[in-house]
């Protein structure tokens, strides 16, 4: 992806970083922490010809993380791409990977720098597709339709939210677990009873268990036939632990949102424990990193189901990523209320029988409504 057919080099003349926070009535619960508001860090880039593109940086945790990531992009990443000629977004991504390597080690923040780079990469691809007057899914060789699932069903009355999402057109659902065995089992049983045997259900433990507990829980939850068990143990466990768990679990294992870098993904794919590969394009890689991972995973017979839990720009980008990769599986769409998702995603989140159709408009096909989100704006940084 070092050059794009029909494209000419571009030079970035301006980078803006916006931090938003939207209050919510019901906190978003995970096994390791609670989100009491919904943050988003948007990136807008503009080239010397006046074309522009949008991206988003993952910023859910810790609670102060959005502001920090915006400053990291503005101070450490943006200056490395400003004023230079780039043949493609992938060329810029690889140059940043090399130039930021030592800083990532020295600062102890490889994840934060990777996230800032990932959000910028999404914006670069949006820009590139707009310059070529093509929807990004088409530029990357995909189709416009994407199967989606409603994610993030909290442990408190998940059936109510699932029913609301079903009325909106979702036909697959993912439950948060890791809140005590009896509660997890009861919640999954209730969802299976509610939707019957043919509805796709998944479970996500958010790294909640030690390997022995994960094995036990996988056997208890298997009765309700979830399609996958996501991150049952911390992502940094060695591949031997993951392989042993996979051999013992009657439910296929999923993971990838907390992996970073080609080597980590290639190791996980080769190890064979994860049947579902789930990179988050706002956490590492953007399109330049995650699409090649998707293709390598699918070549090895894995499902590719990208992770996303944030604002609307990253959400639409994740849909384009899955559309570009193709194959079986789903893109994730958070079920919980989030004004920053709904305001920024435009009309892209309207599934029909579980399938979203992306627009034919150039790039991501959206233009975030900043005026409508003005009350949520915390800060804006500009490089030019």
Order of alpha helices (4+ residues) and beta strands (2+ residues): beta-beta-beta-alpha-alpha-beta-alpha-alpha-alpha-alpha-beta-alpha-beta-alpha-beta-alpha-beta-alpha-beta-alpha-beta-alpha-beta-alpha-beta-alpha-beta-beta
